[in-house]
Amino acid sequence: MKKQFEEMGNDHVYTSEDTPLRKDAFILKDDEKIEKIKANVKEIMITLGLDLNDDSLKGTPDRVSKMFVNEIFGGLNPDKKPKASTFDNKYKYGEMLVEKNITLYSTCEHHLLPIVGRAHVAYISNGTVVGLSKMNRIVDYYAKRPQVQERLNIQIVKELQKVLGTEDVACIIDAKHLCVNSRGIRDIESSTVTAEYGGKFKAKATRREFLNYLNLDTNF
C-alpha cells in the first residue's frame, strides 16, 4: 500500500476535481493554525539536526508557518476567494476574449515543491463580462493551495463558468514542476502543459483560434 501511494505521487496522479479537505478544515482560526504549524516546523528542523539558536534559523519556523497560512496556501481559505464582479456586455463584443501569460505560482501536493508557470484563460461572452484583473485573481486563488496541474485547470474553468454563466471558457497552463526539475529525474528543461476546454472551445476551430492568440507577439 505504501508503495502504491509513493507511485501515485511520483506519477502525479490526482484523485478528485475538488481539493481534498477535511470537514473540520476551518475550525481553527488562521492564527491558531500558524502556531501549530510553527511548532511542527521547529520539530522538523530540530530532527534534521539544525541549530535553531543560530540567528539565521531561529525565526524560520515563524516565517514558514505564516507563509503557509497567509501566502502559498492562502487559497484554501474560502474567505479569501476573490469577488468577481460581472457586467452587462453593453458593447456587444461577441468574439473570444483571451487573458494570456498570467503568472502562476503553486505548490505540488505530492512533494510540497513549487510549480511555476503561466496560465492562459479565454471565454466567449453570452451577455456577461468580468473585469480582466479578476481572471488573474481567480487563477492566483486556486493556485495558492497544494495542487495537481490538471485539477488547477479544471477549477479555474469551473469558477469562471459559474461567474460568467456560460460553458464557453478555456484555460491552458504551461508550468515547471520543481519535483521534476530539482529532484527525481532532475530534468531542468521540461515543463508540463495541460488544458481544459468548455462549451464552444471543444470545437476544433475555436480551440485553434485560442491557440493562435497565444502565438501572437505581445512583447511591447
VEXTIVO-841710 format. One record per residue (C-alpha): residue number from 1; x, y, z; residue in one letter. Coordinates in pm, 1 decimal, always signed. Each point is the difference from the previous one (the first is absolute). Layout:
# VEXTIVO-841710
  seq        xx        yy        zz  type
  NUM         X         Y         Z     A
...
# end
This chain:
# VEXTIVO-841710
  seq        xx        yy        zz  type
    1      +0.0      +0.0      +0.0     M
    2    +281.4    +240.9     +89.5     K
    3    +168.3     -71.7    -335.1     K
    4    -329.8     +67.4    -179.7     Q
    5     -30.1    +344.3    +164.2     F
    6    +361.1     +82.6     -85.8     E
    7     -58.5     -95.3    -364.5     E
    8    -315.0    +215.5     -15.8     M
    9    +196.2    +300.0    +125.0     G
   10    +294.7     -55.1    -231.2     N
   11    -233.6     -43.3    -296.3     D
   12    -200.6    +310.4     +96.9     H
   13    -330.6    -186.1     +17.3     V
   14    -286.6    +195.6    +155.9     Y
   15    -316.9    -139.0    +151.5     T
   16    -256.0    +281.8     -11.1     S
   17     -94.3    +316.0    -189.3     E
   18     -50.3    +165.1    +339.3     D
   19    +289.8     +67.6    +233.3     T
   20     -10.9    -276.2    +264.7     P
   21    -102.2    +172.9    +322.6     L
   22    -116.8    -141.1    +330.6     R
   23    -338.8    +105.6    +135.1     K
   24    +171.0    +169.7    +295.0     D
   25    +245.2    +193.8    -223.0     A
   26    -115.7    +341.3    +121.3     F
   27     -66.5     -59.0    +369.0     I
   28    +334.1    +156.1     +91.5     L
   29     +55.3    +368.9     -65.8     K
   30    +299.0    +104.0    -209.4     D
   31    +204.7    +114.8    +299.7     D
   32     -63.1    -335.5    +170.2     E
   33    +114.6    -185.7    -310.0     K
   34    +313.6    +213.9     -14.2     I
   35     +93.5     -91.0    +358.0     E
   36     -52.0    -374.5     -58.9     K
   37    +195.1      +2.5    -327.0     I
   38    +281.6    +200.9    +161.6     K
   39     +43.4    -269.1    +266.2     A
   40      +4.0    -272.9    -265.0     N
   41    +251.6    +181.4    -222.4     V
   42    +223.2     +52.2    +303.1     K
   43     -15.4    -374.5     +76.0     E
   44     +87.9     -87.6    -361.0     I
   45    +299.8    +231.4      +3.8     M
   46    +122.8    -138.9    +333.1     I
   47     -43.8    -354.8    -132.1     T
   48    +214.1     +91.5    -299.9     L
   49    +272.3    +106.5    +239.1     G
   50     -22.4    +376.2     -49.4     L
   51     +96.5    +240.3    +278.3     D
   52    -296.5    +231.3     +54.6     L
   53    +206.6    +218.6    +231.0     N
   54    +182.1    +129.8    -307.7     D
   55    -114.4    +351.7     -90.5     D
   56     -65.8    -105.1    -360.3     S
   57    -227.2    -291.4     +96.7     L
   58    -179.5    +102.8    +319.9     K
   59    -276.1    +188.9    -184.7     G
   60     -53.2    -263.3    -270.6     T
   61    -288.4    -193.1    +166.4     P
   62    -193.3    +325.9     +44.4     D
   63     +69.0    +115.1    -356.8     R
   64     -92.3    -336.1    -152.7     V
   65    -323.7     -36.7    +195.6     S
   66    -118.6    +349.6     -97.8     K
   67     +98.7     -62.8    -362.0     M
   68    -196.1    -326.3      -8.2     F
   69    -321.3    +144.9    +143.1     V
   70      +2.4    +354.6    -138.5     N
   71    +177.4     -43.0    -332.8     E
   72     +74.0    -320.6    -189.0     I
   73    -300.0    -192.1    +141.4     F
   74    -227.7    +302.6     +43.4     G
   75    -226.3    -135.5    -275.8     G
   76    -126.9    -267.1    +238.8     L
   77    -188.2    +268.1    +192.8     N
   78    -341.9     +66.7    -160.2     P
   79      -3.3    +345.8    +161.3     D
   80    +284.4     +96.7    -235.9     K
   81    -189.9     -97.4    -312.9     K
   82      -3.5    +303.4    -233.9     P
   83    -329.0    +177.5     -57.3     K
   84     -40.4     -12.5    -376.6     A
   85    -233.3    +284.8     -99.0     S
   86    -167.7     -43.0    -337.4     T
   87    -143.6    +256.8    -238.1     F
   88    -243.7      +1.9    -287.7     D
   89    +171.4     -29.1    -335.1     N
   90    -151.3    +331.1    -116.8     K
   91    +245.2     +44.9    -285.0     Y
   92    -110.4    -338.1    -141.8     K
   93    +349.9    -141.1     -34.8     Y
   94     -66.3    -350.4    -123.7     G
   95    +347.4    -132.3     -73.0     E
   96    +246.1    -187.6    +215.5     M
   97    +169.3    +183.7    +286.3     L
   98    +342.3    -133.3     +98.8     V
   99    +206.3     +87.8    +306.8     E
  100    +340.8    -154.2     -70.0     K
  101    +324.5     -39.9    +192.7     N
  102    -155.2     +16.2    +346.7     I
  103    +286.1     -66.1    +241.5     T
  104     -69.4    -313.7    +201.1     L
  105    +160.8    -115.5    +324.2     Y
  106    -134.5    -315.8    +158.7     S
  107    +118.6    -295.2    +208.5     T
  108      +8.3    -366.9     -97.0     C
  109    -214.2    -190.7    +247.7     E
  110    +218.9    -310.9     -22.4     H
  111    +331.6    +151.1    +108.7     H
  112     -95.2    +355.4    +106.9     L
  113    +242.3    +145.5    -254.8     L
  114     -74.0    +301.2    -223.4     P
  115    -186.1      -1.5    -330.0     I
  116     +90.3    +308.1    -204.5     V
  117    -143.4     +96.0    -335.7     G
  118    -260.3    +183.8    -202.8     R
  119    -375.0     -36.7     -37.8     A
  120    -193.7    +108.8    -308.5     H
  121    -374.3     +47.6     +48.9     V
  122    -271.4     +72.5    -256.5     A
  123    -375.9     +32.7     -14.7     Y
  124    -275.3     +91.8    -244.0     I
  125    -263.7    +225.3    +154.9     S
  126    -366.7     -94.7      -8.6     N
  127     -98.8    +344.1    +126.1     G
  128    +221.3     +34.4    +306.5     T
  129    +362.6    +108.7     +38.5     V
  130    +237.9      -3.1    +296.4     V
  131    +274.1    +245.8     +91.7     G
  132    +334.3    -103.1    -147.4     L
  133    +186.7      +3.4    +330.6     S
  134    -258.6    -236.0    +149.4     K
  135    +115.9    -270.0    -240.6     M
  136    +352.3     +36.4    +138.6     N
  137    -132.9      -5.9    +356.0     R
  138    -199.2    -319.3     -60.7     I
  139    +311.7    -169.6    -139.3     V
  140    +201.9    +119.0    +300.9     D
  141    -264.4    -112.7    +251.6     Y
  142     -20.5    -358.5    -126.2     Y
  143    +377.1     -16.5     -48.6     A
  144     +62.2     +88.5    +366.1     K
  145     -65.6    -346.7    +135.2     R
  146    +161.8    -342.7     -29.3     P
  147     -79.0     -85.7    -361.0     Q
  148     +20.5    -233.1    -294.8     V
  149     +15.7    +194.2    -325.3     Q
  150    -291.5    -179.4    -164.8     E
  151    -224.3     +79.2    +298.1     R
  152    +109.6    +363.1      -5.8     L
  153    -107.4     +24.8    -365.6     N
  154    -341.8    -141.1     +80.9     I
  155     -56.1    +218.5    +307.1     Q
  156     +84.6    +320.0    -189.5     I
  157    -233.5     -86.2    -286.4     V
  158    -286.9    -106.9    +227.3     K
  159     +25.3    +317.2    +207.1     E
  160      -7.7    +226.2    -307.1     L
  161    -288.6    -200.3    -146.9     Q
  162    -194.9     +61.6    +320.2     K
  163     +90.7    +369.2     +12.9     V
  164     -77.8     +67.0    -367.3     L
  165    -300.2    -230.8     -33.3     G
  166    +141.1    -170.9    -307.4     T
  167    +172.0    -326.7     -86.0     E
  168    +219.6    +177.5    -256.2     D
  169    +317.9     +26.6    +207.9     V
  170    +347.7    -144.5     -53.6     A
  171    +330.9      -6.6    +184.7     C
  172    +347.1    -118.0    -101.7     I
  173    +281.9     -24.5    +253.4     I
  174    +369.2     -39.6     -81.6     D
  175    +207.2     -47.4    +315.4     A
  176    +320.3    -140.3    +141.8     K
  177     -26.1    -238.0    +295.0     H
  178    +297.1     +12.8    +232.4     L
  179     -74.5    -355.8    +112.9     C
  180    +106.1     -93.3    -355.0     V
  181    +258.7    +273.7     -56.5     N
  182    +186.5     -14.6    +333.2     S
  183     -48.9    -358.0    +126.5     R
  184     -63.3    -343.6    -145.2     G
  185     +84.5     +17.1    -370.6     I
  186    +132.0    +358.3     +41.4     R
  187     -98.7    +106.9    -350.2     D
  188     +35.6    +378.4     +21.3     I
  189    -124.6     +65.8    -354.7     E
  190    -335.9    -177.7      +0.3     S
  191    -334.0    +166.4     +67.5     S
  192    -353.6    -135.5     +23.7     T
  193    -283.6    +125.2    -221.2     V
  194    -363.4     -70.5     +89.4     T
  195    -329.0    +131.6    -134.4     A
  196    -367.9      +7.9     +88.4     E
  197    -255.7     +93.9    -265.2     Y
  198    -367.8     +70.8     +58.0     G
  199    -293.8     +64.7    -232.6     G
  200     +97.8    +145.8    -337.1     K
  201    +368.2     -55.3     +74.7     F
  202     -52.3    -372.9     -50.0     K
  203     -38.2     +73.5    -373.4     A
  204    +328.8     -36.1    -187.5     K
  205     -28.9    +337.6    -178.1     A
  206     -58.3    +191.3    +325.9     T
  207    +290.1    -174.7    +170.6     R
  208    +221.0     +89.0    -295.8     R
  209    -102.9    +366.6     +24.5     E
  210     +87.9      -2.2    +370.1     F
  211    +341.6    -152.4     -69.8     L
  212     +62.8    +255.6    -275.1     N
  213     -59.8    +280.3    +250.4     Y
  214    +265.2    -152.4    +225.9     L
  215    +253.7      +9.9    -283.9     N
  216     -42.7    +374.5     -52.8     L
  217    +307.4    +208.5     +77.8     D
  218    -113.5    +223.6    +287.7     T
  219    +341.8    +114.7    +122.2     N
  220     -61.4    +374.2      -3.2     F
# end
